[in-house]
Amino acid sequence: MSISQAQSPAKPGLALWHKILIGMVLGVIAGAILGPNAEVLKPIGTLFINAIKMLIVPLIFCSLVVGVTSLEDTRKMGRIGMKSVALYLGTTAVAITIGLTLAAVFMPGAGLNMAVEAGAATGKDAPPLVQTLLNIIPKNPINALASGNILQIIAFAIGLGIALTLVGEKAKPAIAVFDSLAEAMYKLTEMVMKLAPYGVFGLMAWVAGKYGLEILLPLIKLVALVYIGCILHVVVVYSGIITTIGGLSPVRYLKGVLNPAAVAFTTTSSSGTLPATIKAAREELGVSKGISSFVLPLGATINMDGTALYQGVCALFIAQAFGIDLTTSDYLLIIMTSTLASIGTAGVPGAGLIMLSLVLTTVGLPIEGLAIVAGIDRILDMARTSVNVCGDMMVSAIVGKSEGELDTAIYNKESRIS
């Protein structure tokens, strides 16, 4: 669910993303006028950042448990569920790698020379790779929750979710509790996101006052890199999988995804685009009703390739802006965190910013960097949601072909899309 959907339906008027953009523009203007004195407005932004930090641990834990337990249909559909989940998570890892690579090559945040409080931007000694992997499993889950060790929280939540699913009938009360807690956290997230325009105003006023209007040019580079990465992921990765694994025409795939991709671009909601996605999968790609009815809603829940790519670019952008060098272990942590977290956060209002805050916290990057990208988040959300939907369509076609439930006559016909 996008940020635009986080606004209260009972109060018509400007969408939340409009308010955030206005807050960003007003913040830049205030910073340009006040100069260094704009630091008096920073506490407004700090309040918003603290509220975001408050959400991370309970939100990711509850939503992951609910996300895993909702996949119980994979027990009934067996191979279909396993293939779908593997493809979704695999392409998510590839997407964030593309984002990291683009940001490392073009360095959109280089030269900003931003700074945080003393010691906050200090690099960490990288642990050995084996130790990093071993540390994913918490010795004490309660301690992991209390200390905010994100990867350990993710591992425990996934394990608990699987266990609850396997227990069956007796686990339903516990699942209901987590489901209720997750809904409460979604509502609290919605409440916190209403503070975003004010938080962005305060932090952008401070940033513009301290660093000047030079902050705007890197944002243009950031948008360009995210869009380039999204196009590459669809044209190269998705089309490549369609060709090599599915043995299908990549051109027909690209034509078939045009309509739902356009809907996703304007609505910025994978769930809201689902009717158009299912229709196109059946009528344009020839995916059976059974496959499309299971794989596509699953993808709307756990497939976040576009968001993962955005996180890769933005995380490295923020690291470059604050002059922090990331280690190989940091890159690995970003990839693992984003991939695993995609299971449980797709339906969260403001998912892009929440997941980015999750990544920044995991790697130890300044979470204040959220304010820099929050104002352009809607522009980025349009591209990343389109990628998510294109990924859903690709997986449905591949799984359908592998299960003999893809009508090649429909797939290979001339597209009706002009």
Secondary structure, DSSP 4 states (H G I P E B T S, - for coil): --GGGGS-TTS-SS-HHHHHHHHHHHHHHHHHHHGGGGGGGHHHHHHHHHHHHHHHHHHHHHHHHHHHHGGGHHHHHTHHHHHHHHHHHHHHHHHHHHHHHHHHHH-TTTT-----STTTT---PPPPHHHHHHTTS-S-HHHHHHHT-HHHHHHHHHHHHHHHHHHGGGGHHHHHHHHHHHHHHHHHHHHHHTTHHHHHHHHHHHHHHHH-GGGHHHHHHHHHHHHHHHHHIIIIIIHHHHHHTT---HHHHHHHTHHHHHHHHHH--TTTTHHHHHHHHHHTS-B-HHHHHHHHHHHHHH--HHHHHHHHHHHHHHHHHTT-PPPHHHHHHHHHHHHHHHHHHTTSTTHHHHHHHHHHHHHT--GGGHHHHHTTHHHHHHHHHHHHHHHHHHHHHHHHHHTT-B-HHHHHSPPS--
